Amino acid sequence: MARGLPGLLLVLVLALAPAGAWSADEASSQDSPGESSSKKEDGRQRPLGALIFGATPEERERLAEERRRLSAMAAAFGSDPTAIIGYYQLFYQRNAYTNNLNLDAATAVAQVPITPNWFVRATLPYVWADSNQPNGSTGHGTGDTVVRTAGRLYASENVVLLIGADASFPTAAKTQLGTGKYTLGPGGALAFPLPRARSLFFTLVQNFNSIGGDPSRDHIHYMQVQPTLNTIWSKQWWTSVIGDFNVDWTHRRKTTINLQGQVGHQFDRNWVLFAGAGAGVAGRDSSLGMDWMVNAGVRWVFKTPLFGETIFGEPLGK
């Protein structure tokens, strides 16, 4: 665990870095003096429903407006995986593993909103692999291509439900740069705005299974659960703390846990910069684990779908 400790410290630093960017004016706007004193007096006695949705009509309306604001800002940043938006993204990531393998990848991502409640995304990495050992193998080239399609089944100011699937294709230029398998990963995601915490909470669940490819390569079958807390600090700054839980069904249900942190900044209407770090917490020596990782990238976000609401209708729940 000692080797992964620096990565964990980086996660904490990144998660807390922009706290100072949240201005005093924004802080004071979150609650009026009357509401603050009311919280101090009876916050502990409030029912759960009142804490979540508000105890008075005025408070309920204020919290509802804050949910809408948080959801809109997360969509504009590209940090909400359930948002039906488009973006073009380039990022670099370095992964280090306990067996001394290092993987560097420059990845291009294009996500296009087809309708107001359906998007398609394509991801293509260019990978450099170095075993970092005497007489070890090295190589570089394209990695496996991943395509995601997903749509919103339900969307309201309180919750969003997205379902879809990832499909990966063995397009890697060399054996060590990909899995050699066609895989399918159906799944779903839920998003909950948390207005009192200026955050959104997401949970993404997928089950991946190889359905063809090179028979000499290992079969792939695992479940992945990714809870994320995305905090909006200001109109430009956000952070995400991401848990990555994997259960490998092909290796005696071995569980791996990775923790990541990310900080992002929107420097104009469309452009976003982000950087992150992560470390393995459990199962670091497994095929789905890691020792540590760092990444950084740029994203250009847009919202207009290819086809409008008049053809396919509005998202359910709206």
PyMOL commands that set and color helices and strands:
alter all, ss='L'
color gray80, all
select helices_A, chain A and resi 2-21+24-30+33-45+48-53+57-77+175-177+195-197+309-312
alter helices_A, ss='H'
color red, helices_A
select strands_A, chain A and resi 86-96+102-115+118-130+138-142+145-155+160-169+181-194+199-213+221-232+237-248+254-266+271-282+292-302
alter strands_A, ss='S'
color yellow, strands_A
deselect
rebuild
show_as cartoon
